[in-house]
Amino acid sequence: MKIKYIHSNATTRIQETNGVQYITFPIFENYPVLHAVSTRIGGVSKGHLATMNLSFYRGDDQNAVMENHIRLAAAVGYEAEKLVFSDQVHKTHIHKVTGQDTGKGIIKPSDISETDGLMTDTPGIPLMTFYADCVPVLFYDKNRHVAAMCHSGWKGTVNKISVCTLSAMKKEYGTKPEDVICAIGPSICRSCYEVGSDVTEQFREAYTSEQFEYLVTPKENQKYLLDLHLANYYNLTDAGVPEINIAVTDLCTCCNPELFFSHRASHGMRGNLGAVIMLKERL
């Protein structure tokens, strides 16, 4: 299986395997953890869902979605039928995944409800969350050998779901934030993300005045540009994750609609990307 590097820098790589393109983060490469964020390239879906739609709930042909999962899994290196899905509702609940959850959402019904984050200390179980502009945040505790991920839209970001994820990891596994490696994945950038004052006022209350000045840029139309990448970075560093342990992508979903599904760029006519993380066995 030949891997081709299409784009690579210190924070983000676009790789291609058997025609399937996906994102990885060099910050994880020396650790026993498999991970990726999908692109829309390499699947079999049609029309505005073309081609690598990973959602069973966007009106796609179910067989096409399953084939997309099989192709992505083969390219990245996990087993599609072992995936565990989240049920995203823009809240801050984190679910502890065990062997009993294997396959929930893809080959059997799931009882994991109202959940935007997943975590596990069990090797071989791939966790998946879904995106089309929101921020994927991936976590790996290099000391306790724990993996986690969370889906952080503006509501999850202002309510600090990344902090909730770290707290859940600490409670369940004894994770310390200084031991955690994190990646903030492809999502909408500040140049594309226009919001109203109702949203910005919530960020004003949630962040320091200095942080808020960097996060929000006023526009002439009484709208504002909001930086979700930076807000999630602040969430991680404020929780105690060292700056050197955090990779922030340089890729925007809305700026690159040929590569990613973007809710804003497509006005809602889109499929879903997936982010996946899975522990490998420690040697």
C-alpha positions as CSV (number, residue, x, y, z in Angstrom):
1,M,0.0,0.0,0.0
2,K,1.7,3.2,-1.2
3,I,1.2,6.5,0.7
4,K,1.6,9.7,-1.3
5,Y,2.2,13.0,0.5
6,I,0.3,15.8,-1.3
7,H,0.8,18.6,1.3
8,S,3.1,18.5,4.3
9,N,4.3,21.0,6.9
10,A,5.0,21.1,10.6
11,T,1.4,20.8,11.7
12,T,-0.6,19.1,8.9
13,R,-0.2,16.5,6.2
14,I,-2.5,15.6,3.3
15,Q,-1.9,12.0,2.4
16,E,-3.2,9.7,-0.3
17,T,-3.5,5.9,-0.2
18,N,-5.3,4.0,-3.0
19,G,-6.9,7.2,-4.2
20,V,-8.3,8.1,-0.7
21,Q,-7.0,11.5,0.6
22,Y,-6.9,12.2,4.4
23,I,-5.3,14.4,6.9
24,T,-2.7,13.4,9.5
25,F,-0.7,15.4,12.1
26,P,3.1,14.9,12.5
27,I,2.8,15.6,16.2
28,F,1.4,12.1,16.7
29,E,3.8,10.2,14.5
30,N,6.2,9.0,17.3
31,Y,3.4,7.6,19.4
32,P,1.3,4.4,19.2
33,V,-1.9,6.1,18.1
34,L,-3.5,5.9,14.7
35,H,-5.5,9.0,13.5
36,A,-6.9,10.8,10.5
37,V,-9.4,13.4,9.3
38,S,-11.1,12.5,6.1
39,T,-11.4,14.7,3.0
40,R,-14.1,14.4,0.4
41,I,-11.7,12.7,-2.0
42,G,-11.7,8.9,-2.8
43,G,-15.3,7.7,-2.1
44,V,-18.3,6.6,-4.2
45,S,-21.1,9.0,-3.2
46,K,-22.6,11.2,-5.9
47,G,-23.8,14.8,-6.4
48,H,-23.3,17.3,-3.6
49,L,-22.3,14.3,-1.4
50,A,-19.4,13.4,-3.7
51,T,-17.4,11.5,-3.0
52,M,-16.3,10.6,0.5
53,N,-19.5,11.3,2.6
54,L,-19.3,9.4,5.9
55,S,-22.8,10.3,7.2
56,F,-25.7,7.8,7.1
57,Y,-28.1,10.7,7.7
58,R,-27.5,13.2,4.8
59,G,-29.8,11.4,2.3
60,D,-27.0,9.3,0.8
61,D,-27.3,5.8,-0.4
62,Q,-26.5,3.6,2.6
63,N,-24.3,1.2,0.6
64,A,-22.3,4.1,-0.7
65,V,-21.7,5.4,2.8
66,M,-20.6,2.0,4.0
67,E,-18.2,1.6,1.0
68,N,-16.8,5.0,1.9
69,H,-16.1,3.9,5.4
70,I,-14.5,0.7,4.2
71,R,-12.2,2.6,1.8
72,L,-11.1,5.2,4.4
73,A,-10.5,2.4,7.0
74,A,-8.3,0.5,4.5
75,A,-6.4,3.6,3.6
76,V,-5.8,4.7,7.2
77,G,-5.3,1.2,8.8
78,Y,-8.3,0.4,11.0
79,E,-11.3,-2.0,10.8
80,A,-14.5,-0.1,9.7
81,E,-16.8,-2.5,11.5
82,K,-15.2,-1.7,14.9
83,L,-15.9,2.0,14.6
84,V,-17.7,3.8,17.4
85,F,-19.6,7.0,16.5
86,S,-20.6,10.0,18.6
87,D,-24.2,11.4,18.5
88,Q,-23.4,15.1,18.2
89,V,-25.7,17.7,19.7
90,H,-23.3,20.6,20.4
91,K,-23.0,19.8,24.1
92,T,-20.1,18.8,26.3
93,H,-20.8,15.2,27.3
94,I,-17.8,12.8,26.9
95,H,-18.5,9.0,26.6
96,K,-16.0,6.4,27.9
97,V,-15.7,3.8,25.1
98,T,-15.1,0.2,26.0
99,G,-15.1,-3.1,24.1
100,Q,-18.9,-3.3,24.6
101,D,-19.3,-0.3,22.4
102,T,-17.4,-1.7,19.4
103,G,-19.4,-1.2,16.1
104,K,-22.0,1.2,17.6
105,G,-23.3,3.5,14.9
106,I,-21.9,1.6,11.9
107,I,-22.9,-2.1,12.1
108,K,-25.3,-2.0,15.1
109,P,-27.6,0.5,16.8
110,S,-26.0,3.0,19.2
111,D,-27.1,4.0,22.6
112,I,-24.4,6.7,22.9
113,S,-26.7,9.7,22.8
114,E,-26.2,13.5,23.1
115,T,-22.5,13.0,23.0
116,D,-19.9,15.2,21.3
117,G,-16.7,13.5,22.7
118,L,-15.3,10.0,22.9
119,M,-12.4,8.6,24.9
120,T,-10.9,5.1,25.5
121,D,-7.9,3.3,26.9
122,T,-8.7,0.2,24.9
123,P,-6.4,-0.4,21.9
124,G,-8.0,-1.4,18.6
125,I,-11.2,0.6,18.9
126,P,-11.4,3.4,16.3
127,L,-13.4,6.4,17.6
128,M,-15.1,8.7,15.0
129,T,-16.7,12.2,15.2
130,F,-18.2,14.1,12.2
131,Y,-17.6,17.5,10.7
132,A,-18.5,20.1,8.0
133,D,-16.9,23.3,9.4
134,C,-16.8,22.6,13.2
135,V,-13.4,21.9,14.9
136,P,-12.1,18.4,15.5
137,V,-9.8,18.2,18.5
138,L,-7.8,15.0,19.0
139,F,-6.1,14.0,22.3
140,Y,-3.4,11.4,23.2
141,D,-2.2,10.8,26.8
142,K,1.3,9.5,26.2
143,N,1.7,8.5,29.8
144,R,-1.6,6.6,30.5
145,H,-2.0,5.5,26.8
146,V,-5.5,7.1,26.4
147,A,-7.0,8.5,23.2
148,A,-9.9,10.9,22.9
149,M,-11.6,13.3,20.5
150,C,-14.3,16.0,20.6
151,H,-16.5,17.9,18.2
152,S,-16.2,21.6,18.9
153,G,-18.5,23.9,17.1
154,W,-18.9,27.4,18.4
155,K,-21.2,26.2,21.2
156,G,-18.8,23.4,22.2
157,T,-15.9,25.9,22.0
158,V,-17.4,28.6,24.1
159,N,-18.5,25.9,26.6
160,K,-15.0,24.5,26.5
161,I,-15.6,20.9,25.5
162,S,-11.9,20.4,25.2
163,V,-11.5,21.2,28.9
164,C,-14.4,18.9,29.6
165,T,-12.6,16.2,27.6
166,L,-9.4,16.6,29.7
167,S,-11.4,16.6,32.9
168,A,-13.2,13.4,31.9
169,M,-9.8,11.8,31.0
170,K,-8.4,12.8,34.4
171,K,-11.5,11.4,36.2
172,E,-11.5,8.0,34.3
173,Y,-7.8,7.4,33.7
174,G,-5.8,9.8,35.8
175,T,-4.7,11.9,32.9
176,K,-2.6,14.9,33.5
177,P,-2.8,17.7,30.9
178,E,1.0,18.1,30.7
179,D,1.1,14.5,29.3
180,V,-1.4,15.1,26.5
181,I,-0.6,15.6,22.9
182,C,-3.3,17.5,20.9
183,A,-4.2,18.4,17.3
184,I,-6.8,21.0,16.2
185,G,-8.0,19.8,12.8
186,P,-9.4,21.3,9.6
187,S,-12.4,23.5,10.2
188,I,-13.7,27.0,9.2
189,C,-11.1,29.8,9.6
190,R,-11.6,33.2,11.0
191,S,-11.7,34.8,7.6
192,C,-14.7,32.7,6.7
193,Y,-16.6,32.5,10.0
194,E,-18.9,35.5,10.3
195,V,-21.1,35.6,13.4
196,G,-23.5,38.0,15.1
197,S,-23.2,39.9,18.4
198,D,-25.2,37.2,20.3
199,V,-22.3,34.7,19.7
200,T,-19.5,37.1,20.3
201,E,-21.0,38.2,23.6
202,Q,-20.8,34.6,24.8
203,F,-17.1,34.5,23.9
204,R,-16.5,37.8,25.7
205,E,-17.9,36.3,28.9
206,A,-15.9,33.0,28.4
207,Y,-12.5,34.4,27.7
208,T,-10.2,37.0,29.1
209,S,-10.3,40.5,27.6
210,E,-6.9,40.0,26.0
211,Q,-7.9,36.6,24.5
212,F,-11.2,38.1,23.3
213,E,-9.3,40.9,21.4
214,Y,-7.4,38.2,19.5
215,L,-10.5,36.0,18.9
216,V,-13.0,38.5,17.5
217,T,-12.6,41.0,14.6
218,P,-15.5,43.5,14.1
219,K,-16.8,44.1,10.5
220,E,-18.6,47.1,9.1
221,N,-21.9,45.2,8.7
222,Q,-22.3,44.8,12.5
223,K,-21.0,41.3,12.1
224,Y,-17.8,39.8,13.5
225,L,-15.2,37.3,12.4
226,L,-14.5,34.6,15.0
227,D,-11.4,32.4,15.3
228,L,-12.4,28.9,16.5
229,H,-8.9,27.5,16.0
230,L,-7.4,30.0,18.4
231,A,-10.3,29.7,20.9
232,N,-9.7,25.9,21.0
233,Y,-6.0,26.5,21.4
234,Y,-6.7,28.8,24.4
235,N,-9.0,26.2,25.9
236,L,-6.2,23.6,25.8
237,T,-3.4,25.9,27.1
238,D,-5.7,27.3,29.8
239,A,-6.4,23.7,30.9
240,G,-2.7,23.0,31.3
241,V,-1.7,21.4,28.0
242,P,1.8,22.7,27.1
243,E,2.0,24.9,23.9
244,I,4.6,22.6,22.4
245,N,2.1,19.7,22.7
246,I,-0.5,21.3,20.5
247,A,-0.6,21.3,16.7
248,V,-3.0,23.7,15.0
249,T,-3.9,23.0,11.3
250,D,-3.4,25.6,8.5
251,L,-6.4,24.2,6.5
252,C,-9.8,25.7,6.3
253,T,-12.9,23.7,5.3
254,C,-14.7,26.7,3.9
255,C,-11.7,28.0,1.9
256,N,-11.2,24.5,0.3
257,P,-14.6,23.2,-0.7
258,E,-13.0,21.0,-3.4
259,L,-11.2,19.1,-0.6
260,F,-13.6,19.3,2.4
261,F,-17.3,19.4,3.0
262,S,-18.2,22.9,4.3
263,H,-21.7,23.8,5.6
264,R,-21.1,27.5,4.9
265,A,-19.5,27.1,1.5
266,S,-22.3,24.8,0.3
267,H,-25.2,26.5,2.0
268,G,-26.0,23.1,3.7
269,M,-25.7,21.0,0.6
270,R,-23.0,18.7,1.8
271,G,-21.9,15.4,3.3
272,N,-19.9,14.9,6.4
273,L,-16.2,14.5,7.1
274,G,-15.0,12.1,9.8
275,A,-12.1,12.4,12.3
276,V,-10.8,9.1,13.7
277,I,-8.4,8.1,16.4
278,M,-7.4,4.7,17.7
279,L,-4.9,3.4,20.2
280,K,-2.4,0.9,19.0
281,E,-0.8,-1.7,21.3
282,R,2.2,-0.4,23.1
283,L,5.4,-2.3,22.3
